[in-house]
């Protein structure tokens, strides 16, 4: 049975959201299972750590905050944009190599528009840098048959332990692989549990050390990672979250109707089911419903 999120306004339940939730303990044993976590899902940008792992295995070399940026759905803040340009310059490339769509950034203080501001530009910069490293074609790097995308698909299937159920096109134009929440949870556990010198641990350490680089300074994802040191968390479009803690506790969340307002409260509940909590999570767990600019209700889980 799915978890239900009620949107309560002035004492009246005006909307409901259904959520699939899977959490596992440090040994990989299920702690909470809500909904059909075994059927194919669309993890969207939650798959970026796996995509980056495929790139590192193919010869990409990045360090520190640029590793985190390559996994990011970033806000387009100045340091994000500078980082994307640094990844490109390190491969002898510029913004013209990117094939993600032009977009405005999530950060409303930035009014410029372009491919480098698109939230997936860090991943795309890493993709073209990987191609340059291997002398692979740059103009077709988003094609499923391209060596880069074949390497990424093999990595996804290895870490999830599943064959890709279906493939499609993500919002940024890159191939999108559909796998189950069980598979995504298994994959995320591999990052903290891998050897200290592995690519998996490099990604894990970069994301938890530089949470602002994986999303944005004031984004919920960064707030969650800052509040719980040792947590790696990656959000995806259509209200998907995946996370892993340093001891192997892990989980995934999918809001069935894709509503982002329900995602973070459900993710907080999933973290708490594993004993991962902090005072800073209280506000994220219970966002107010506003009327006239003041709280008149809440989001309530059952």
Residue pairs with C-beta under 8 A, 6 or more apart in sequence:
1 34
1 35
2 18
2 19
2 20
2 34
2 35
2 256
3 18
3 19
3 20
3 21
3 34
3 35
3 266
3 269
3 301
3 302
4 16
4 17
4 18
4 19
4 301
4 302
5 16
5 17
5 18
5 19
5 255
5 262
5 265
5 266
5 299
5 300
5 301
6 13
6 15
6 16
6 299
6 300
6 301
6 302
7 13
7 14
7 15
7 16
7 17
7 261
7 289
7 297
7 299
8 14
8 289
8 297
8 298
8 299
8 300
9 289
9 291
9 296
9 297
10 291
10 296
10 297
11 297
17 255
17 256
17 257
17 259
17 261
17 262
18 35
18 255
18 256
18 257
19 34
19 35
19 253
19 254
19 255
19 256
19 262
19 266
20 34
20 35
20 36
20 37
20 41
20 181
20 252
20 253
20 254
20 256
21 32
21 33
21 34
21 35
21 37
21 251
21 252
21 253
21 266
21 269
21 270
21 273
22 30
22 32
22 33
22 34
22 37
22 181
22 182
22 185
22 251
22 252
23 30
23 31
23 32
23 185
23 249
23 250
23 251
23 270
23 273
23 274
24 30
24 31
24 185
24 189
24 249
24 250
24 251
25 31
25 248
25 249
25 274
26 245
26 247
26 248
26 249
27 248
28 186
28 189
28 248
31 273
31 274
32 251
32 270
32 273
35 254
35 256
37 180
37 181
37 182
37 252
38 180
38 181
38 182
39 180
40 165
40 166
40 178
40 179
40 180
41 178
41 179
41 180
41 181
41 184
41 240
41 252
41 254
42 168
42 176
42 178
42 236
42 238
42 240
43 177
43 179
43 184
43 236
43 240
43 242
43 252
44 170
44 171
44 176
44 236
44 237
44 238
44 240
45 73
45 119
45 120
45 170
45 234
45 235
45 236
45 237
45 240
46 184
46 234
46 235
46 236
46 240
46 241
46 242
46 252
47 156
47 176
47 177
47 184
47 236
48 70
48 71
48 72
48 73
48 123
48 234
49 71
49 188
49 191
49 203
49 204
49 207
49 232
49 234
50 152
50 155
50 156
50 159
50 160
50 187
51 123
51 127
51 152
51 155
51 156
51 174
52 60
52 67
52 70
52 71
52 123
52 126
52 203
53 155
53 159
53 199
53 200
53 203
54 148
54 151
54 152
54 153
54 154
54 155
54 156
55 70
55 126
55 127
55 130
55 148
55 151
55 152
56 62
56 199
56 202
56 203
57 151
57 155
57 199
58 130
58 133
58 134
58 147
58 148
58 151
59 130
59 133
59 134
60 126
60 129
60 130
60 133
61 133
62 70
62 87
62 126
62 129
63 206
64 206
64 209
64 210
65 83
65 206
65 210
65 213
66 83
66 86
66 87
67 202
67 203
67 206
67 207
68 206
68 207
68 209
68 210
68 211
68 213
68 214
69 80
69 83
69 84
69 87
69 122
69 213
69 214
70 87
70 122
70 123
70 125
70 126
71 122
71 123
71 203
71 206
71 207
71 214
71 234
72 80
72 119
72 122
72 123
72 213
72 214
72 215
73 119
73 120
73 214
73 215
73 234
73 235
73 236
73 237
74 80
74 105
74 106
74 119
74 121
74 122
74 213
74 214
74 215
74 216
75 105
75 106
75 107
75 119
75 215
75 216
75 217
75 219
76 104
76 105
76 106
76 107
76 110
76 117
76 118
76 119
77 105
77 107
77 110
77 216
77 217
78 110
79 212
79 213
80 105
80 122
80 213
80 216
81 105
81 116
81 117
81 121
83 122
83 213
84 116
84 121
84 122
84 125
85 94
85 95
85 116
87 122
87 125
87 126
87 129
88 94
88 95
88 97
88 98
88 125
88 128
88 129
90 129
91 128
91 129
91 132
91 133
92 132
93 125
93 128
93 129
93 132
93 138
95 114
95 115
95 116
97 128
97 138
98 115
98 116
98 118
98 121
98 124
98 125
98 128
99 115
99 124
99 141
99 142
99 173
100 115
100 118
100 120
100 121
100 124
100 172
100 173
100 174
101 115
101 118
101 171
101 172
101 173
102 113
102 114
102 115
102 117
102 118
103 113
103 114
103 115
103 117
103 118
103 119
104 110
104 111
104 112
104 113
104 117
105 112
105 117
105 118
105 119
106 119
106 216
106 219
107 216
110 117
115 121
115 124
118 124
118 172
119 172
120 170
120 171
120 172
120 174
123 172
123 174
124 172
124 174
127 141
127 142
127 148
127 174
128 138
128 141
130 136
130 148
131 137
131 138
131 141
131 148
132 138
134 147
134 148
136 146
136 147
136 148
137 146
140 146
141 148
141 149
142 149
142 173
142 174
142 175
143 149
144 150
144 153
144 167
144 175
149 174
149 175
152 175
153 164
153 167
153 175
153 177
156 164
156 177
156 179
156 187
157 163
157 164
159 186
159 187
159 190
160 179
160 180
160 183
160 184
160 186
160 187
161 183
161 186
162 179
162 180
162 182
162 183
164 177
164 178
164 179
165 178
165 179
165 180
166 177
166 178
167 175
167 176
167 177
167 178
168 175
168 176
168 178
169 175
169 176
170 176
170 237
171 237
181 252
181 254
184 242
184 252
185 242
185 250
185 251
185 252
188 232
188 242
188 243
188 244
188 250
188 252
189 244
189 248
189 250
190 200
191 200
191 201
191 203
191 204
191 232
191 244
192 201
192 204
192 230
192 232
192 244
192 245
192 246
192 247
192 248
193 248
194 200
194 201
194 204
195 201
204 232
204 244
204 246
206 213
207 214
207 225
207 232
207 233
207 234
208 225
208 229
208 230
208 231
208 232
208 246
211 221
211 222
211 225
211 226
212 222
214 221
214 222
214 225
214 234
215 221
215 222
215 235
216 222
220 235
220 264
220 284
221 233
221 234
221 235
223 280
223 284
224 231
224 233
224 243
224 264
224 267
224 268
224 271
224 281
224 284
225 231
225 232
225 233
226 280
227 278
227 279
227 280
227 281
228 245
228 271
228 276
228 277
228 278
228 281
230 245
230 246
230 247
231 243
231 244
231 245
231 246
231 271
231 276
232 243
232 244
232 245
233 241
233 242
233 243
233 267
234 241
234 242
234 243
235 241
235 263
236 242
237 258
238 255
238 258
239 253
239 254
239 255
239 257
239 258
239 259
239 260
239 262
239 263
240 252
240 253
240 254
240 255
240 263
241 252
241 253
241 254
241 263
241 266
241 267
241 270
242 250
242 251
242 252
242 253
243 250
243 251
243 252
243 267
243 270
243 271
244 250
245 274
245 276
249 274
249 275
249 276
251 270
251 271
251 273
251 274
253 263
253 266
253 267
253 270
255 262
255 263
255 266
261 287
261 299
262 299
264 284
264 285
264 287
265 284
265 285
265 286
265 287
265 299
265 301
266 301
268 281
268 284
268 285
269 285
269 301
271 277
271 281
272 281
272 285
286 298
286 299
287 298
287 299
288 295
288 296
288 297
288 298
289 295
289 296
289 297
289 298
289 299
290 296
291 297
